[in-house]
Amino acid sequence: MSRPIHEIAREIRADWLKPYFGAVPYLIAMDSLTSPSDNYGCDSARSILAYFLSNATTWRGETARKIKLELKTMLKGN
């Protein structure tokens, strides 16, 4: 079982202190999500994760690689 998305968002914030402005709205939405099958308003969690990943290309480092892989795995699963 994968971790709740809101827990991952908390870890992202702890590591990525100045996130790219394009990733911020998706990071905020991730605070309200538990799994890829959730919704945030009219948007699916899957689309939020995909858009976050596309806007997180400037986030680098070991934690970034680990979490991006975790999110991509979530998108492929469920």
CORRALIN-V689346 format. One record per residue. RES is the residue in one small letter. SS is DSSP state (H for helix, E for strand, - for the rest). PHI is phi in whole degrees, -180 to 180 (999 if undefined). BURIAL is + if it has 24 or more other C-alpha atoms within 12 Angstrom, else -. Layout:
RES/SS/PHI/BURIAL
RES/SS/PHI/BURIAL
//
This chain:
m/-/999/-
s/-/-84/-
r/-/-70/-
p/-/-63/-
i/H/-61/+
h/H/-64/+
e/H/-71/-
i/H/-65/+
a/H/-59/+
r/H/-63/-
e/H/-67/-
i/H/-61/+
r/H/-61/+
a/H/-68/-
d/H/-96/-
w/-/-101/+
l/-/-70/-
k/-/-127/-
p/-/-66/+
y/-/-58/-
f/H/-57/-
g/H/-70/-
a/H/-88/+
v/H/-58/+
p/H/-60/-
y/H/-75/+
l/H/-65/+
i/H/-63/+
a/H/-64/+
m/H/-62/+
d/-/-60/+
s/-/-100/+
l/-/-107/+
t/-/-111/+
s/-/-138/+
p/-/-63/+
s/-/-89/-
d/-/-75/+
n/E/-128/-
y/E/-125/+
g/-/64/-
c/-/-91/-
d/E/-98/-
s/E/-80/-
a/H/-61/+
r/H/-60/+
s/H/-69/+
i/H/-63/+
l/H/-64/+
a/H/-64/+
y/H/-69/+
f/H/-60/+
l/H/-60/+
s/H/-70/-
n/H/-100/-
a/-/-108/+
t/-/-68/-
t/-/-85/-
w/-/-82/+
r/-/-130/-
g/-/115/-
e/H/-62/-
t/H/-62/-
a/H/-61/+
r/H/-62/-
k/H/-63/-
i/H/-72/+
k/H/-61/+
l/H/-64/-
e/H/-61/+
l/H/-67/+
k/H/-63/+
t/H/-64/-
m/H/-60/+
l/H/-65/+
k/H/-76/-
g/-/-80/-
n/-/26/-
//
